Amino acid sequence: MLIANTKGNEYMLLREDSTWLNRIVTWNGGIQSIMRYRWKYDETMNVLSDTNWTDIRKYDPRERPWFTGGLNTNNRELAWTQPYIFFTTKDPGITVSVNWKASADVSLRYVIAFDILLIDISDYTSKLNISKNGKAFILTSDSKIIGLPRDHRFENPDSLKKFVLYEYKDLNISELTEAVNKWKTGDNSGLPFSFELDGNTWWAGIHPFELGKNNLFYIGVVVPEDDFMSEVNRTRTVIVAAFLLVLVLTLLVIRGYNRTRRAYALLEKQNQKILEQKDEISSQRDKIEIQRNEITDSIKYSKRIQTAVLPPDNLIKSMLPSSFVFFRPKDIISGDFYWVERAHNKILWASVDCTGHGVPGAIMSIIGFNGLNRAVREYHLLHPGEILDRLNHIVAETFRQDSGNEEEIASGEVRIRDGMDISLCSVDYSVMEVEFAAANNSMFLVRGKNVPLIVNGSAVEPDLTDGTNTLYEVDADKQPIGSYSGSSNFTTRTINIIPGDSIYTTSDGFADQFGGPKGKKYMKKQMKALFLDIQGLNIIERNNRIDEIFNSWKGSHEQVDDVLIFAVQIQAVNLP
């Protein structure tokens, strides 16, 4: 049984072998929801068990033939569909439906419908004992079988389902084929007629039966003359058989109606339970939506705070004219941040990757940014290794960290092991030197291939070369900022620089991004090759090229982490 209205809402009740199945279709703000429920009940109509799930298949009851037919009837007139395939069970059948108005809203119309399986009709006709060799059948107006005759092939539901709606000729039952062919070429008066087949005389009768408007079916009986003793018995049997078939169709409808009355009572009880659950879900959804909006507004305001803390582009350009920052947060706010500072004749900059991203990472970034400022402005430190040692101490002090377990309770206080990876550089143009110290994140330097790189007085082996330029990777200390077991002081590395050198410091977000044709990580090796490849471009073109490569690689994949690249090209000038 199905009930639907002109808004597209629907309630379906379907009896299965040992359970009942509901489909409930609702619309809310233009969004459709299709829920299914399968449940059992006992003899007192109490529900014993139920399950539910969401149906993602496209379905609109207003597009089904039973709805459109029922909606166009008047004065509670019944509408019958042509045979078709049911949406849920995929069984062939016909549906009877009627419309009514159930509310004061004249624009809202309802249609109630009841399905009849063609295999139920065929099960009856295939077992109908007209005579020893007689057969009964039902045809559609386009000569397809909806009531199969008696035959050894039609003995179970699967075979009935297979042959129903076959063209009558395709059943390969010669007496049926001959009877229908002669009837089609005759006067179609409905009177019994005879024909010869293989030396035997057969009698047949085919009578029209109308269901609703323009829905015509034909009930037929074919019987060999030898099955009867006299003409009277033969004619009477044909007429009685036709009458019985008309009667059985009527009984099928009445039986279905009586079964539906009880099912409707069960449906009302189940629907009441579902409506109560729906109201509770709607209430909880509204509360969650309010909380989500409040949280989102707070995060957006935090974004304004974080943006105000980060150094603006004009400040960076005033200190490092030939530079750019490629910065792509994963969420509204970021756990990566960048920092610049001028101290005496030195310019310092850093790329920092804090634990996590989003709100937790942003909290760590504020602590890290403040710690770098304190190390330089309050403690007057200039060498990157000493600055990182001080930052390490500030972070440990902030989180009351020690070298114990990852999270422990001591004297009522929670101690947290979180921190950050950082690359910190300091350039002194007066002596053309860069000092570098880092926690986990290396520095990459690109220069002409014939000029070796000297770090702390020793030449460094090149990492990549393309015949024109060479990329060097200057290693970091393999420990993070934050108090960890076995941590030691950070090392300052002194690097001789020349005009045209390009220095890149990064977080791990770019190299860890999934994408490309196989959905794999970009990887650090490919990122270093990119830095080498763009050496011939000006600083603006490099930024644009990195942006293009990142978006192309990521494609439709989700961004996995915050992304930060800080690039500086050494100029042949003194302090800006």
N, C-alpha and C positions, 0 to 999 in steps of 0.2 A: 504494500500500500504506500502511496505517495501523496503528500500534501505540499503545495507550493503556492506562492503568490507572485503578483506582478512586480514586486521589489527584488525577486530572485532568491528569496529565502525558501528553504525546502526542508521537510521532515520525511524521511523514508523509513519504513519498517519492513524487514525482509526475514522470513523464517527460513533458517538453514536446517541441517540434519538434526542437531541437538541444541542449537542456540538461536538467538535473535540478533539481527544486525540493524543498527541505526546509521543513517547518514544524515547529518545536520549541516545545512548550508546557510550561512548568514553573510550579510554585507554590512560593513561599518566604515563610513567615510570613503566609499569607493573601493575598499579593500575586501576581498572575498576570503572567507574562512570555511574550510570543509573538514568537519570532524566526523570520525566513524567510531561507533561503540558496538562491541560484541558482548552479550550478556546471557546468563542463564537465570531461570526462575523456578521456584518449586510450585506445588499444586495450589498453594495459598497466594500465589503471585508475588512472593517475596524474592528479591534479586539475590541469587547465590554468589555470583561472581561477574565481574565485568572488566573489560579492557577498552582502551581508547587510543586513537592515533589520528594524526593529521594526514588528509589525503591531498597530495600535491598535483593530482591530475586535473587538467582543465575540464570544467563541467559547469554548465549553466542550465538549470531546469527549464528556463523560459525558451530554450532552443530545442527541447525534446518534443516529438510529435504528439504525445499525449497531452502536453500542456497547451500547445497551440490549438489543437483540436478542441479540447475542453473549454478553453477560453472563449471560443467563437460560438458556443451553444447558447440557447435561450431557454428560459423557464425550466431549468433543471433537466433539459434534454440530454440524454447520454450521447457521448461521442466515442466512436470506436476507431482505433488506428488501423492502418494496413499492417500486415505482419512486418516486424522489424527485429533487430538484435538489441536486447536489453543492455544498458550501459554497464551495470554492475556485474551481472552473472554471465554476460555474453551468450545467453540462451535466446533462441528465437521465440517470439511470442506476439500477442496482441494486447492492447491496453484499452480499458474503458474508463472514461473520465467525465466529470461534470464540474461546472463552476458555481460559485456562490459568493455573496458578499457577507463578510463576517464582522464588519465594523461600520461605524458611521462615516468613515472615509470612503466616499463613493469612487475615488480613483484606485482604491486597493481591491483587487479581485483575487480570489483563491480558486484553485483547481485541486480536486481530490481524485485520485486514480487508483485502479486496481489492475494488476498484471495477470494475464492468463498464459501459461506456457503452452506452446504448440505441442510439446511432447506429451502433455497431459491429454490433449485432444487425440493425438495419434495413439497413445496408449489405449484409449477406449476403443477407437475405431479398429485398431489392429487385432483386438481381442473379441470384437463383436461377432457373435455366431449367427449370421443370417441364415445359413443353411450349411449343408455338408461342405460345399465348395463355393458358397457365395462370399462376396466381399463388399464392404462399405468403405466409402472414402469421401473426403471433402476437398473441393478445389477453390482456389481464389479466382477472381475475375480474369487474371492473366495466366490461368491454367497451371498454377503451381499447387503442389499437394501440401495441405496443412493437416489433413487427417489421413494417415497412411492406412492402406488396406491390410487385410490379414496376409502374412507372408512369413516364411521361415527366417528371413533376414531381419525382421523387425521384432526382436524378442527381448531387447534390453534398452535402457535409456540412451546409451551411447549410440546404438544403431538408429534409434528413432531420431536423435539429434542430427545424425549424419545425413539421413535421407529426407527429412522434412524440408519443405520448400524446393524440392526437386521439381523440374518440369515433369508432367505426368508420363510423357513418352520415355524419359530417362530412367524410370523404375524398371523397365523391361518386363512388365506384366502385360501379356498380350491381350487378355480379355478386357482389362481396364483401358488399354490404348484403343482397342477397337470400339469399345462402348463410347468413349469420349469423342473419338473421331466421327462416328456416325451421328452422335448428338449434335456436334458442331455443324454438320452438313444438313441436318434435318430442320424441323420447324421450331424446335426448342419449346414445345408446348408443355413439357413436364409430364406428359403421359408415358406409360411404359412402352418400350419398343424392343424389337428382337433383332438379332444378327447371327450370322453363321460364322463359326470359327472351328477349323480342323474337323469338319463334318458334324459338329454339335451345334445345337441351337441354344443361344444365351438370351436372357431377358435383362433389361436394364431400365433404370429410372433415375433421372438427374433433375433436382428441384432447386430453384433459387432460394436463398435465405439472406435477408437484408439485416445488417447490424448498423444502426445509425444511418446517416445520410451518405449516399453514394458509396456504401461499403457492402458490396454484394459477394456472397459466397455461394457455392453450389454443393449440395449434398447428393451423393450418388450411391447407387446399389447396383451390383451386377451379379446375376445368379444363373447357373446352367439349368435348362429346362428339365433335365433328368432328376434334379433334386426335388421335384414336386410331382404330385400325383394328378393334379388337375389344373386347369387354367385359373379357376377361382382361387385355389390356394396360392398359385404363383403370383397372381396380381395382388392378393391380400398381403402376402409376405413383403412384396416390394413396398407397398404403401405403409405397412406397419414399421418396416425398417427405417423408412424415411422419417416417419413420425418420431421414432425412438431417437434418431440422431438430432432432430430439432429439440426433443425433450432433454437430451443429455447436455446440449449447449446451455439450455436454460438452467439446468441443475448445477452445472459448473459455476455459472455466475452467482446463483443463489448460495451455493456452498461457500464460494469465496467471500460473499458479503457477510455470511454468518461468522466465518473465521475472522474476518476483519473487525467485527464488533468487539470481540474479545481482545484482539491485538491492539485496537484503538485504546481500550482501557489501560492496557499495559503501557502503551506509548505515552498517554497522558501522565501516568505516574513517573515514567522515566524522564519525560520532558520537564516536569516540575523540578526534578532533582537537577537536571542540566541547567535550567534557568537560574536556580539558586547558586550553582557553582559559577555560572557566567557572571552574575552580579558581583560575587566575591572577587572573581578574577579581574573584572573591570575596575573595582575599587582599588585593589592592590596595584593594578597597572597604572592608575592615575597617580597613586602615591609615589610609585617608582619613577614616573615621568617627572613629577615635581622635584624629587630628590636628584634625578639625573640633571635636570636643568640648573639646579642650584650648584651642583658639583662642577658642571661645565662652565658656568659663569665664574666660579671661583678660580678654575684653572685658567680661563681666559684672562682674568685679572692678574694671575701669577705670571702669565706670559708678558704682560705689560711691565711688571716689575723686573723680570729677567732681561727683557730688551733694554730697559733703562740702565741696568747694571753693565751689560756688555759694552765695550768701547765702540763708539760710532765710527762709520767709515771715514769721515773727515779727520778724526783724531788719528786713526791708523795711517792715513795717507800723509798726514803732517809729519809723522815720524818715519814711515817706511813708504816713500812715494811709489816705488815699483813693487806693488804687492797686491794680493787679493785673498779674501776668505770665502771658501766654498762651504756653506753651512746649511744643512738640511735636517732639521729635527724630525724624529719619527712621529712624535705626538705634538700636541699643542705647545708644550714646554719640553726642554731638552736637558739631558744629562751631560752633553758635551758643551764646552765653552772655550772661548779664546780670550787672551789677555795681552795687553801691551803696557809698557811703562818706560819712562825716561828717567835715568839716574846718572848724574854727573855727565860724563861723555859717552855713556853707553845707552843703547836702546835694547830693551828686553821684550820678547814675545813668547807666548806659550800656546800650545794646543793641548787640551785636557779632556780626558774621557772618564767620567765618573761612573761608579757602580750603578747599573740599571739605566733606565730612561724614563721619560714622563715625570710624574711628581717626585718619586724617590730620587731620581737622578738630578732633578732641578734643585732639590734641597742640598744635595752634596755639592752642586756647582756653586751655590752661594757661599758655602763654607770654604771651598777651594779658592774662589775669587778673593774673598776677604783674607784668606791665609796668605796668598801671594802679595797682596797689598801690604799686609802687616810686615811680612818678611823684609820687603824693600824699604817701606816708609818708616816703620817703627823700629826695626832692628838694623836698618841701613846696610843690608847685605847686597852684594853686587855679583858674586860668582854663583852661577846656576846650581852647582852642587850644594853650596851652603844654603841657598834659598830653599831647595827641596828638602834638606835636612830640617830646616825650621818649619816648613809646611807640614812635613811628616809629624813633627811634634805637636803642631797646632791641631791637626786632625785627630791625633790620638787623644789629646787633651779634651777636645770637643766631645768625643764619643766615649771618653773614659775607657779607652782601649788598653789592653795588656796582651801578653803573649799566650793567653789561655785558649779555651775552646771558642768556637765561633760565636756562641751566645751563652752567657752565663750570668747567674745572679750572685752578686757579691755585696754584702752589707746593704741589701735591699736595692741595689742599683743594677740596671741592665747594661752590659758591655757589648758593643756591636763591632763586628769586624767588617767594615765597609771602607772603601777608599777610592783611589783614582789612579789612572795611568796618565803620564804627562811627558811632553817633550818641551824643554825650556831652552831658549837660545838668547845670547847676549852679543850684540855686534858693537865693536869699537872701530869706527872708520879711521881714527887717527893712526892706528897701527895695523889696520886691515886684518883683524882677527875676529873670529866668532868663538865664543865659549858655549859649550853645550853640555847639558846633563839631562837625564831622562829616567823615568820609571816605566820600564817595559816597552815603550814606543820609540822606535828608532827615528833617526833623521836621515833624509835623502838629499844628496847634493849632486847637481848636474853641472858639468863644465866641459870645455874643449878637451879632446882625447889626449893631447900631447902634454898636458899639464898635470903632474901627479898631485895627489891630495896628501898633505902632511897633517897628522893628528898627533899632538903631544910629541912632536919632533920626529915621528916615524911615518914612512910612506904607507898608505892604505891600499890594499888590492882593489881594483875596480870590480864592480858587481855586474854591470852591463855596459855594452858599447855598441854604437850603430855605425862606426866608421867616421863620424864627425864629432860626436859628443860621447861622454862617459858618465855613468851614474855610479856614485859611491853610496853605500849604506853605512852610516855611523851608528854603532850599536848602543843600546841603552843598558842600564843596570837592570837585571832580571828580578825586580822586586817592585811592588806597587807603593804608592803613598798610603800610609795607614800602618798601624803597629802590627807587624806579623812576626812570627817566630823566625829567628835567624836573620832579621833585617840588619843592614849595616849602612854606613854613611854613603851618600851618593857621590859619584865621581864627576869632576868637571873635566871636559875634554877641550883642548885648545886647538883650533883649526885655522890655518892660514887661508885667506880668501883672496880672490881677484875679481875685478869688475866683470860682470856677466854671469857669475856663479848664480845658480838658482837653488834655493833651499826650501824643502817641503817637510812640514811636520803634520801628522794626521792622527785621527782616531782610527779604530778598526772597522767603522761602519761601512766605508766604501768597499774595502776588500772583502767584507763578509756578506755583501748584498747578493741575494740569489737572483738569477735571471739568465738572459741569453737563450739560445735555441734549446738547450737541454736543462734549463732551470737550475744551473749550478752556481757556486760562489764565484765572484769576480777574481778573488785571490790577490795576495800581495805581489806576486811575481808579475801579473798582468798590469797592476797599478804602477809598478816601477817602470815597466816598458812604456806606459802612457806618459809618465813624467819625462822620459828620454825623448819620446816622439814629439812632444809639444815644445821642446827647447827652442826651436826656431821661430816660434810665434811670439808676438808681443804679449804683455801681461794680461790685457783685456781679452785677447783672443784665446789665451790659455784657459781663463776662467770659463769662457763660453764653450770651449771644447770639452772641458771636464763635465760641465752641466749636460751637454749633448750626449756624451758617452754614458753618463750615469742613467739618464732617463731612458735611453735606448736599451741599455742592458737590463734595467729593472722591468721595463714593459708593464705588463699587467700584474706582476708579482707584488706582494705586500712588502713595504720597506721594513727591514728587520731590525734596524738600529739607527741611532743618530749618526749623521755623517758630518765630518769636519776635515777640511784640508786648508792649512795656512801656508801660502806660498810667498816667498820674498826673493826678489832679484837684487843682487849686490850692485850698487851704483858707484861710479868713480867720483864720489864727492865726499866731503867731510860731513859732520853732523848737520842735518837739516836745520 
